[in-house]
Amino acid sequence: MSAPAAPIDPRLLRAFVAVAEELHFTRAAARLYVAQQALSRDVRRLERELGAELFVRTTRQVTLTRDGERLLPHARRVLAAQDDLLAAFSAGQARPLLVDLNSPGLATGRRVLHRARELAPDCELMARYESGLTGAAAELLAGRLDVSFGRFAGLDPALRSGLEQRPVRYEPMAVVLPEDHPLAASARVPLSALAGETVYAGAGNPRTREWTDLARRLFQDRAVRLAPPSPLAVGDEEFGRIMAKTRNPVLAVVDFPPMPGTVRRPLVDPVPLSPVSLVWRKGLVHPGLTALRKAVAEIARVEGWLRRPVDGWIPAMDEEVMNGV
């Protein structure tokens, strides 16, 4: 086993120890609240970084190699030290964790935050609303915000380099329509039915560039126009007033909160997906972040948030991020 060229992420050691103690990848993944695919990927990455094979895998059993046996006591000591560090900042001693949910009423982040509060009742997890991940990313890097949700692949690479992410959900997209719009009578709206329409997707809002970019990729070659930049409508009353005035459909997600005078219809043929990740600043250590990551793993597993529909659409760049490529 050769010496690694760079420091080893404790997450990889935790994956290794779980498999070493369970000798079963499925049980180890359940223990860590992660997908088995993600656990296997972390173990393979650790093996590459150490230049050693740590497990002998067959269809019937998993056993430690000699290098795996050598690593196990060292990995346990490192993780015990990390647990001691986290404990020193838990039980009410850690500062509040500021969690951006983008906008009030969006269900994905709200559900994760609620479950994390249940998992870590002694932590103070405080909600913030930064409108979009592009805007939140700058706040994360500046240390004025700790965690956010959104489309990680849509960020500028310079922003992504200082952040970490964990996939949360492939969230089906929808369109919000005036209640008397011709398409409002349909239970579902095929993408082809939007041909010739002008759809609002946040163009001109510097805080939601990742969302506008996703819309642009979705509507490319589908004869759907993006609505030109306009001031952001804040609040139900302003949203309803602007929609009544422009009559433009609004691109949204299926859990977008109800707005007066409008209907929300899922998009189909194909089903466009909004890729949502949990995003935080590199190097952040906080028991609240640990609780959020556990909440994501638990809810995503139960709700099937990371199962893609057969006819789901997503840009290739987002697929790479969501698959950890």
Long-range contacts (C-beta under 8 A, 24 or more apart in sequence): 1-50, 1-51, 1-52, 1-67, 1-70, 1-71, 2-50, 2-51, 2-52, 4-49, 4-50, 4-51, 5-49, 6-49, 8-46, 8-49, 8-50, 10-78, 10-79, 10-82, 11-42, 12-42, 12-43, 12-45, 12-46, 12-49, 13-46, 13-75, 13-78, 13-79, 14-79, 15-39, 15-42, 15-43, 15-46, 16-42, 16-43, 16-46, 16-54, 16-68, 16-71, 16-72, 16-75, 17-72, 17-75, 17-76, 17-79, 19-43, 19-55, 19-62, 20-54, 20-55, 20-64, 20-68, 20-72, 20-75, 23-61, 23-62, 23-63, 23-64, 24-62, 25-62, 32-297, 33-293, 33-294, 33-297, 33-298, 33-301, 34-297, 35-297, 35-300, 35-301, 35-306, 38-324, 41-324, 85-285, 86-285, 86-287, 86-290, 89-285, 89-286, 89-287, 90-120, 90-122, 90-123, 90-287, 91-122, 92-122, 94-123, 94-124, 94-286, 94-287, 94-288, 95-124, 95-286, 96-124, 96-125, 96-126, 97-123, 97-124, 97-125, 97-126, 97-146, 97-147, 97-286, 97-288, 97-289, 97-292, 98-126, 98-128, 98-144, 98-145, 98-146, 98-147, 99-125, 99-126, 99-127, 99-128, 99-146, 99-147, 99-148, 99-288, 99-292, 100-127, 100-128, 100-129, 100-130, 100-136, 100-139, 100-145, 100-147, 100-148, 100-149, 101-127, 101-128, 101-129, 101-149, 102-129, 102-130, 102-131, 102-132, 102-133, 102-136, 102-148, 102-149, 102-150, 103-129, 103-131, 104-129, 104-257, 105-256, 105-257, 106-253, 106-255, 106-256, 106-257, 107-255, 108-149, 108-168, 108-169, 108-171, 108-255, 108-276, 108-305, 109-149, 111-299, 112-149, 112-168, 112-278, 112-292, 112-295, 112-296, 112-299, 113-292, 113-295, 115-295, 115-298, 115-299, 116-288, 116-291, 116-292, 116-294, 116-295, 117-291, 119-291, 119-294, 119-295, 120-287, 120-288, 120-290, 120-291, 122-287, 123-286, 123-287, 123-288, 123-291, 124-288, 125-288, 125-291, 125-292, 130-207, 131-205, 131-207, 131-208, 131-232, 132-202, 132-205, 132-207, 132-208, 132-209, 132-210, 132-211, 133-208, 133-210, 133-279, 134-159, 134-206, 134-207, 134-208, 134-209, 134-210, 135-206, 135-207, 135-208, 136-207, 136-279, 137-163, 137-279, 140-279, 140-280, 140-281, 141-281, 143-281, 146-280, 146-281, 146-284, 146-286, 146-288, 146-289, 147-278, 147-279, 147-280, 147-284, 147-288, 147-289, 147-292, 148-279, 148-280, 149-276, 149-277, 149-278, 149-279, 150-210, 150-211, 150-276, 150-277, 150-279, 151-210, 151-211, 151-214, 151-274, 151-275, 151-276, 151-277, 151-318, 152-275, 152-277, 152-279, 152-321, 153-210, 153-275, 153-315, 153-317, 153-318, 153-320, 153-321, 154-209, 154-210, 154-211, 154-213, 154-214, 154-318, 155-210, 162-281, 162-282, 163-279, 163-280, 163-281, 163-282, 164-279, 164-280, 164-281, 164-282, 164-284, 165-277, 165-278, 165-279, 165-280, 165-321, 166-277, 166-278, 166-293, 166-296, 167-275, 167-276, 167-277, 167-300, 167-306, 167-321, 167-322, 167-324, 168-276, 168-277, 168-278, 168-296, 168-300, 168-305, 168-306, 169-275, 169-276, 169-300, 169-305, 169-306, 170-273, 170-274, 170-275, 170-276, 170-305, 170-306, 170-307, 170-308, 170-309, 170-312, 170-314, 170-322, 171-253, 171-254, 171-255, 171-273, 171-274, 171-275, 171-276, 171-305, 172-253, 172-254, 172-266, 172-267, 172-271, 172-272, 172-273, 172-274, 172-309, 172-312, 173-218, 173-251, 173-252, 173-253, 173-254, 173-266, 173-267, 173-271, 173-272, 173-273, 173-274, 174-251, 174-252, 174-253, 174-254, 174-256, 174-264, 174-265, 174-266, 174-267, 175-199, 175-249, 175-250, 175-251, 175-252, 175-264, 175-265, 175-267, 176-243, 176-249, 176-250, 176-251, 176-252, 176-256, 176-259, 176-262, 176-263, 176-264, 177-249, 177-262, 177-263, 177-264, 177-265, 178-243, 178-244, 178-247, 178-261, 178-262, 179-261, 179-262, 179-263, 181-247, 181-249, 181-263, 183-249, 183-265, 184-263, 184-265, 186-265, 187-265, 188-265, 188-266, 188-267, 188-268, 189-265, 189-266, 189-267, 189-268, 190-267, 190-268, 190-269, 191-218, 191-222, 191-224, 191-267, 191-268, 191-269, 191-270, 191-272, 192-222, 192-269, 194-219, 194-222, 194-224, 194-249, 194-267, 195-222, 195-223, 195-224, 196-223, 196-224, 197-224, 197-225, 197-248, 197-249, 198-224, 198-225, 198-226, 198-227, 198-248, 198-249, 199-224, 199-225, 199-226, 199-227, 199-248, 199-249, 199-250, 199-251, 200-226, 200-227, 200-230, 200-246, 200-248, 200-249, 200-250, 200-251, 201-226, 201-227, 201-250, 201-251, 202-232, 203-227, 203-228, 203-229, 203-230, 204-228, 204-229, 204-230, 205-229, 205-232, 211-251, 214-274, 214-315, 214-318, 215-251, 217-315, 218-251, 218-272, 218-313, 236-260, 268-311, 269-311, 270-311, 270-312, 270-313, 271-309, 271-311, 271-312, 271-313, 272-312, 272-313, 272-314, 273-308, 273-309, 273-312, 273-313, 273-314, 275-314, 275-318, 275-321, 275-322, 277-321, 277-322
